[in-house]
Amino acid sequence: MSSPTLELFHRIADPQSATARRFVTDHQLEDRVRFRNLTYPEVEADWRRLGGQSSPALWDGTHLHQGAEAVVARLLAVVNLGRDAS
C-alpha cells in the first residue's frame, strides 16, 4: 500500500521555505513530497482553500501544517515512522 503524496507549499525566496525544502532533500523525501510554488495563482488558490495563511505549509491530506517548525516536525514523523504518519 502506498502512502499519499504530501504537498509542500513554499516561496522560493523565503528562508523558512528553504529550510523545509532542504529537509525534504536531505532526508530523500522527494518521492513523497510535491513542491508547490506559491508564485503560481492556481497553487496559491489551492493553499488558501486549505486554510493557508503562512508559508511554508505542508498538506498531508488531512491537515495543513504551517510554518517551518510545524512542517519539519510533520516531515520528521514521516522519516521516523516508516515514512507515514498522521
Beta strands, then each sheet from edge to edge (+ up, - down):
strand 1: 6-10
strand 2: 33-37
strand 3: 57-59
strand 4: 64-66
sheet 1: 2+ 1+ 3- 4+
end
